């Protein structure tokens, strides 16, 4: 792993010793004479449970054939990514999730871990793979039964059968239950008639639809015997071997997008297209030859959510890919900030390295802490996913927890990806705007991650509703005394855990002995208490405001809910942040090396304090922090940033990206060479006695 | 102007009357039975002082030849934009700023106003025009003298002489004073030798450098007689008529960028390139044949800043262009949000229009208020610019105020452009990610606005230093009694005005009689007091913390300044926000129509309250708001959003964009047609009695 962890061009500590007076602390752990992190151990922790698969994927994409070429015209980019998918097939990249009898490996966690790493090569590759194997392939596998698997899975794995996942419509995205496409059973011919009744019901934004898809898994309202049994999924052939649409099928290209232009997104519509009855993917509902509908799941609502839940892996993998992409941007920006100089400090002749500026630390280091939290929380999410999908822990409760966890984490990590990548790009100035330095394309490609696979705000609202539901459950059968106790808030912490939320006070070891924050009352356990209390209080407040809803007419109840929508989303976000914090803390607790533990504790504190700072007004208004302690939060973040500054390079190198993953020239050491060359030029000029004197010094002299 | 203000496809109010129970207030002013804005009057106010020029420019760019083609390969895009520049020349677009004797119009304010509108066609067109006439042309005009004007201005205006503005280097951007390129005078030949001593001193990111520039205005350290007189500007021919570099000149293409790919940005380097002595643009400093340096400005620092200040127009125009682009994104997103439906409210059969969701209002309406503030503050900036550059108010104080104002406003509006465009794109879901709907390209193109023409953080730091300087001036010669009075804060408001800040209590009429916010103590004059106090308190606090610096060794003083860097930038931002608020309030006060005044007052309040909410923790920690009143801020924003919701469409239509400016299909009325078609389909189905029954209703029936 030596080639992964250490970049040859990393400037050595001695090169970075300031000549002039440095405005801040040492720049490396060595200079600081502090315990430093065990980089390999941290890399292993960040790579997480499926580190072997991640390393395998990273090794594969060192081949330039997988790298995005910025500015490549759309048509060429699409062809290139299709070719990359074929190479994945040849290299174990498409079969990990599927059953062994079709050539698969039945390893769900490893499958997502491997896919996530592809974001380092080209996000279009990651997402087009996700369309083929994670959505289209998964629909056949998870929603279909053996006859479907036998018929199509091998060709799906081998890419002989590229397909589209036709769920979203122009008129319906997040609200899948309301899609307009119909699949009406015709018992005469034992066929389903797939039909698009109006323009808004065109399938839209589908990868593989514009060019490469030979078939699609089409979601439609299943109608038989005059009854609509709700959304089901159908396998529908799209194109013949020459690539022409089959009769009754039409479509168009979505054209240029904000990013991910290596994927051929497009629209599809169906004019009474007939498919055999067997093409209904019938794991959760079936239609007999005579048109009789049957399902193991009686409730239409539960059946619908069970089907959707079988496809949760898209959200799970976006959380991971967004985290990895964010880490890449931070690696580039922090490496550059450790080499690039700008303005002298007024204290010496040397210009100041960017990362020595307090503002620059403030811009980048809390985000570094955030991405560490995300790596750890993502690994937890992935383990939960693997548990459920391997069957080991496949219970309704675990499934529900998994879906809630994914819905809480995906919005946070994908939004943070955009914010952090943007901050990194700005922190690199003009260099950051050049495509060669990666960050602009990362932002453009990841942009849609915040609205696809579930719009972030809609997902958080789902989480919020789950939190409200869990909250309400605490009171089922509660007697007056219980309610009174709750009302005075004494046992709120004990009666309410929230979805996926740990038992308060558990799983969080007091790190007080090593943390230096004790003096401020903002150490680990205080952070946890503040973060957890906020979730509880917000949910409880919203529940209180919504209580009258059950007695109101439907429209007034809807209006009341609407009034609380923004706060509910905010509560869900707070819940997700708490989960990230807890995952980070668990990871710190698992650390054995003392130096590593110390640095990661500071980083975890920086994460926790940054969360407190973001919501400081809430803590003040709700009396959870005094104005004095609230004032201390920002100062403490400043101190933590300065304290972590010497470790920043180690912490980004612990991501374990090789030069083939980073690729950005500004993080290659080229900037350090430029700085060294300029410094050497001026030094030689001074030594030669040929340096021009400055007008200013001349004026000073003449005044004397 | 009827064709500008009213879009034919705007849904009429009756079409939007909800069938089911709507969760919120009326959706149009008509429905609300409220006074509505006089749209034409608001359009005129937003277009501002140079509205005729803006309308002329908008008319010109209705021609599709000026429109950006998303996905166009870089080479074609560059050729297209060059061709567009030629069309501008033919249509009055290049001569407004220049003297009449060279075919110009000598109308500085109109010139920038006209350029700013080009952002609606293609930001590459706006910026490439800016490079040619605003930077290269301005350098010759503002830094050169008559001999230079005679020689080059006509060809610059006509584009026969396309040029690059070669200031920034790979190693030095914001710190122009430290650039590495040298211009060493050789009295033997009466030439300057332009030279690039090392890689970091390559000129970089220069528009027109990669392909089209025949010459460049090159900034270099002027050295004569062994003395460095600091940065001066030189006219340097680059290419021969075949487009080949002249001897000694080299360069390379910057390649693909995050946006603005219609501009041929590139790098240049010089190997002892000789230019005649006359090629020094010598308005502020000259070298005689014998090598003697002379300047009207003795202080090298002041001379340097005077030269840079002559080029302030770039920043001024970015403030305007960013504001217009932001308005465009809001027009698209709010129009779509008024047509697109998603989820039923649980109260009726109809799905809910996006803008009826409280969260959606929260996402978009405060940003609508923000962009209104920016239009008004930009017009003030432009008037100040025109005053100085026309000579009418060209005093050192006015110049300094102009530069400070530009440095305060440009960062706020360009950052807000990125945030708002992103929010708008997300608010449109998958549609927002399609290039045809404009927002992704607006974000990509405007991305670099936050770091070029002065990095935003660096600019705000300049503003912060100015505020500190003004603050310190109050105490020059102050006696102990004055200081004591200041210390107890009684007269702080009177002794400290801040740069560009109005006399407190002036220029702000109490709007209490119409504002309904009186009950909360958050009406107009309170907003002003809170915003202004914050600037003063922050500056005063920082000044207090920096006071020991003068007695410290240089390195410790630098460290102390560094510790306060982030807060200084924050104080500058607060100052800019106050200026925007004041400009908005002035505009409201000038309004005569009662309905308009009412709606704009709500909008101004929404802007003011949003600023308070953003900094709520500060107000609490500093005792400026009680927790009770702070809690009221967010609730009041919710109420203002709901109150403004029926006016949202009017307020975006008042931007006055024609369909040729908007172009986004989702804002064309196509979405309304899709919704109407779907609604008609279901209505007809219900009427026919052929609608399938839902499984759920069937189950309910069978249970009975």
HADDOCK unambig.tbl for C-alpha pairs under 7 A between the chains (distance, minus, plus):
assign (segid A and resid 21 and name CA) (segid B and resid 555 and name CA) 4.98 0.50 0.50
assign (segid A and resid 22 and name CA) (segid B and resid 555 and name CA) 6.66 0.50 0.50
assign (segid A and resid 23 and name CA) (segid B and resid 555 and name CA) 6.26 0.50 0.50
assign (segid A and resid 23 and name CA) (segid B and resid 558 and name CA) 5.52 0.50 0.50
assign (segid A and resid 23 and name CA) (segid B and resid 559 and name CA) 4.04 0.50 0.50
assign (segid A and resid 23 and name CA) (segid B and resid 562 and name CA) 6.54 0.50 0.50
assign (segid A and resid 24 and name CA) (segid B and resid 559 and name CA) 5.99 0.50 0.50
assign (segid A and resid 70 and name CA) (segid B and resid 256 and name CA) 6.57 0.50 0.50
assign (segid A and resid 71 and name CA) (segid B and resid 256 and name CA) 5.82 0.50 0.50
assign (segid A and resid 73 and name CA) (segid B and resid 73 and name CA) 6.12 0.50 0.50
assign (segid A and resid 175 and name CA) (segid B and resid 342 and name CA) 6.81 0.50 0.50
assign (segid A and resid 175 and name CA) (segid B and resid 343 and name CA) 5.99 0.50 0.50
assign (segid A and resid 198 and name CA) (segid B and resid 677 and name CA) 6.78 0.50 0.50
assign (segid A and resid 198 and name CA) (segid B and resid 678 and name CA) 6.11 0.50 0.50
assign (segid A and resid 199 and name CA) (segid B and resid 674 and name CA) 6.16 0.50 0.50
assign (segid A and resid 200 and name CA) (segid B and resid 674 and name CA) 5.47 0.50 0.50
assign (segid A and resid 200 and name CA) (segid B and resid 678 and name CA) 6.74 0.50 0.50
assign (segid A and resid 226 and name CA) (segid B and resid 692 and name CA) 4.76 0.50 0.50
assign (segid A and resid 226 and name CA) (segid B and resid 693 and name CA) 6.46 0.50 0.50
assign (segid A and resid 227 and name CA) (segid B and resid 692 and name CA) 4.95 0.50 0.50
assign (segid A and resid 227 and name CA) (segid B and resid 693 and name CA) 4.85 0.50 0.50
assign (segid A and resid 227 and name CA) (segid B and resid 694 and name CA) 5.69 0.50 0.50
assign (segid A and resid 227 and name CA) (segid B and resid 695 and name CA) 6.06 0.50 0.50
assign (segid A and resid 228 and name CA) (segid B and resid 692 and name CA) 5.66 0.50 0.50
assign (segid A and resid 228 and name CA) (segid B and resid 693 and name CA) 5.85 0.50 0.50
assign (segid A and resid 228 and name CA) (segid B and resid 694 and name CA) 4.81 0.50 0.50
assign (segid A and resid 228 and name CA) (segid B and resid 695 and name CA) 5.77 0.50 0.50
assign (segid A and resid 229 and name CA) (segid B and resid 694 and name CA) 6.48 0.50 0.50
assign (segid A and resid 229 and name CA) (segid B and resid 695 and name CA) 5.21 0.50 0.50
assign (segid A and resid 256 and name CA) (segid B and resid 70 and name CA) 6.58 0.50 0.50
assign (segid A and resid 256 and name CA) (segid B and resid 71 and name CA) 5.84 0.50 0.50
assign (segid A and resid 256 and name CA) (segid B and resid 434 and name CA) 6.38 0.50 0.50
assign (segid A and resid 256 and name CA) (segid B and resid 435 and name CA) 5.41 0.50 0.50
assign (segid A and resid 257 and name CA) (segid B and resid 433 and name CA) 5.74 0.50 0.50
assign (segid A and resid 257 and name CA) (segid B and resid 434 and name CA) 4.42 0.50 0.50
assign (segid A and resid 257 and name CA) (segid B and resid 435 and name CA) 4.76 0.50 0.50
assign (segid A and resid 258 and name CA) (segid B and resid 433 and name CA) 5.32 0.50 0.50
assign (segid A and resid 258 and name CA) (segid B and resid 434 and name CA) 6.12 0.50 0.50
assign (segid A and resid 258 and name CA) (segid B and resid 435 and name CA) 5.75 0.50 0.50
assign (segid A and resid 258 and name CA) (segid B and resid 440 and name CA) 5.03 0.50 0.50
assign (segid A and resid 258 and name CA) (segid B and resid 441 and name CA) 6.83 0.50 0.50
assign (segid A and resid 300 and name CA) (segid B and resid 696 and name CA) 6.77 0.50 0.50
assign (segid A and resid 342 and name CA) (segid B and resid 175 and name CA) 6.80 0.50 0.50
assign (segid A and resid 343 and name CA) (segid B and resid 175 and name CA) 5.98 0.50 0.50
assign (segid A and resid 345 and name CA) (segid B and resid 558 and name CA) 5.96 0.50 0.50
assign (segid A and resid 346 and name CA) (segid B and resid 554 and name CA) 6.83 0.50 0.50
assign (segid A and resid 346 and name CA) (segid B and resid 558 and name CA) 6.47 0.50 0.50
assign (segid A and resid 347 and name CA) (segid B and resid 554 and name CA) 4.72 0.50 0.50
assign (segid A and resid 347 and name CA) (segid B and resid 555 and name CA) 4.78 0.50 0.50
assign (segid A and resid 347 and name CA) (segid B and resid 558 and name CA) 6.35 0.50 0.50
assign (segid A and resid 357 and name CA) (segid B and resid 562 and name CA) 6.36 0.50 0.50
assign (segid A and resid 358 and name CA) (segid B and resid 562 and name CA) 5.79 0.50 0.50
assign (segid A and resid 358 and name CA) (segid B and resid 563 and name CA) 6.16 0.50 0.50
assign (segid A and resid 358 and name CA) (segid B and resid 565 and name CA) 6.53 0.50 0.50
assign (segid A and resid 358 and name CA) (segid B and resid 566 and name CA) 6.81 0.50 0.50
assign (segid A and resid 359 and name CA) (segid B and resid 565 and name CA) 6.12 0.50 0.50
assign (segid A and resid 359 and name CA) (segid B and resid 566 and name CA) 4.99 0.50 0.50
assign (segid A and resid 426 and name CA) (segid B and resid 451 and name CA) 6.51 0.50 0.50
assign (segid A and resid 429 and name CA) (segid B and resid 451 and name CA) 5.71 0.50 0.50
assign (segid A and resid 430 and name CA) (segid B and resid 451 and name CA) 6.92 0.50 0.50
assign (segid A and resid 433 and name CA) (segid B and resid 257 and name CA) 5.74 0.50 0.50
assign (segid A and resid 433 and name CA) (segid B and resid 258 and name CA) 5.33 0.50 0.50
assign (segid A and resid 433 and name CA) (segid B and resid 448 and name CA) 6.49 0.50 0.50
assign (segid A and resid 434 and name CA) (segid B and resid 256 and name CA) 6.40 0.50 0.50
assign (segid A and resid 434 and name CA) (segid B and resid 257 and name CA) 4.41 0.50 0.50
assign (segid A and resid 434 and name CA) (segid B and resid 258 and name CA) 6.11 0.50 0.50
assign (segid A and resid 435 and name CA) (segid B and resid 256 and name CA) 5.43 0.50 0.50
assign (segid A and resid 435 and name CA) (segid B and resid 257 and name CA) 4.76 0.50 0.50
assign (segid A and resid 435 and name CA) (segid B and resid 258 and name CA) 5.75 0.50 0.50
assign (segid A and resid 440 and name CA) (segid B and resid 258 and name CA) 5.04 0.50 0.50
assign (segid A and resid 441 and name CA) (segid B and resid 258 and name CA) 6.83 0.50 0.50
assign (segid A and resid 448 and name CA) (segid B and resid 433 and name CA) 6.50 0.50 0.50
assign (segid A and resid 451 and name CA) (segid B and resid 426 and name CA) 6.51 0.50 0.50
assign (segid A and resid 451 and name CA) (segid B and resid 429 and name CA) 5.71 0.50 0.50
assign (segid A and resid 451 and name CA) (segid B and resid 430 and name CA) 6.92 0.50 0.50
assign (segid A and resid 554 and name CA) (segid B and resid 346 and name CA) 6.82 0.50 0.50
assign (segid A and resid 554 and name CA) (segid B and resid 347 and name CA) 4.71 0.50 0.50
assign (segid A and resid 555 and name CA) (segid B and resid 21 and name CA) 5.02 0.50 0.50
assign (segid A and resid 555 and name CA) (segid B and resid 22 and name CA) 6.68 0.50 0.50
assign (segid A and resid 555 and name CA) (segid B and resid 23 and name CA) 6.26 0.50 0.50
assign (segid A and resid 555 and name CA) (segid B and resid 347 and name CA) 4.76 0.50 0.50
assign (segid A and resid 558 and name CA) (segid B and resid 23 and name CA) 5.52 0.50 0.50
assign (segid A and resid 558 and name CA) (segid B and resid 345 and name CA) 5.95 0.50 0.50
assign (segid A and resid 558 and name CA) (segid B and resid 346 and name CA) 6.45 0.50 0.50
assign (segid A and resid 558 and name CA) (segid B and resid 347 and name CA) 6.34 0.50 0.50
assign (segid A and resid 559 and name CA) (segid B and resid 23 and name CA) 4.06 0.50 0.50
assign (segid A and resid 559 and name CA) (segid B and resid 24 and name CA) 6.01 0.50 0.50
assign (segid A and resid 562 and name CA) (segid B and resid 23 and name CA) 6.60 0.50 0.50
assign (segid A and resid 562 and name CA) (segid B and resid 357 and name CA) 6.35 0.50 0.50
assign (segid A and resid 562 and name CA) (segid B and resid 358 and name CA) 5.78 0.50 0.50
assign (segid A and resid 563 and name CA) (segid B and resid 358 and name CA) 6.14 0.50 0.50
assign (segid A and resid 565 and name CA) (segid B and resid 358 and name CA) 6.51 0.50 0.50
assign (segid A and resid 565 and name CA) (segid B and resid 359 and name CA) 6.12 0.50 0.50
assign (segid A and resid 566 and name CA) (segid B and resid 358 and name CA) 6.81 0.50 0.50
assign (segid A and resid 566 and name CA) (segid B and resid 359 and name CA) 4.99 0.50 0.50
assign (segid A and resid 616 and name CA) (segid B and resid 617 and name CA) 5.67 0.50 0.50
assign (segid A and resid 617 and name CA) (segid B and resid 616 and name CA) 5.65 0.50 0.50
assign (segid A and resid 617 and name CA) (segid B and resid 617 and name CA) 4.29 0.50 0.50
assign (segid A and resid 621 and name CA) (segid B and resid 627 and name CA) 4.83 0.50 0.50
assign (segid A and resid 621 and name CA) (segid B and resid 631 and name CA) 6.41 0.50 0.50
assign (segid A and resid 627 and name CA) (segid B and resid 621 and name CA) 4.83 0.50 0.50
assign (segid A and resid 631 and name CA) (segid B and resid 621 and name CA) 6.41 0.50 0.50
assign (segid A and resid 674 and name CA) (segid B and resid 199 and name CA) 6.16 0.50 0.50
assign (segid A and resid 674 and name CA) (segid B and resid 200 and name CA) 5.45 0.50 0.50
assign (segid A and resid 677 and name CA) (segid B and resid 198 and name CA) 6.77 0.50 0.50
assign (segid A and resid 678 and name CA) (segid B and resid 198 and name CA) 6.12 0.50 0.50
assign (segid A and resid 678 and name CA) (segid B and resid 200 and name CA) 6.74 0.50 0.50
assign (segid A and resid 692 and name CA) (segid B and resid 226 and name CA) 4.75 0.50 0.50
assign (segid A and resid 692 and name CA) (segid B and resid 227 and name CA) 4.94 0.50 0.50
assign (segid A and resid 692 and name CA) (segid B and resid 228 and name CA) 5.63 0.50 0.50
assign (segid A and resid 693 and name CA) (segid B and resid 226 and name CA) 6.46 0.50 0.50
assign (segid A and resid 693 and name CA) (segid B and resid 227 and name CA) 4.87 0.50 0.50
assign (segid A and resid 693 and name CA) (segid B and resid 228 and name CA) 5.85 0.50 0.50
assign (segid A and resid 694 and name CA) (segid B and resid 227 and name CA) 5.70 0.50 0.50
assign (segid A and resid 694 and name CA) (segid B and resid 228 and name CA) 4.80 0.50 0.50
assign (segid A and resid 694 and name CA) (segid B and resid 229 and name CA) 6.49 0.50 0.50
assign (segid A and resid 695 and name CA) (segid B and resid 227 and name CA) 6.07 0.50 0.50
assign (segid A and resid 695 and name CA) (segid B and resid 228 and name CA) 5.75 0.50 0.50
assign (segid A and resid 695 and name CA) (segid B and resid 229 and name CA) 5.19 0.50 0.50
assign (segid A and resid 696 and name CA) (segid B and resid 300 and name CA) 6.79 0.50 0.50
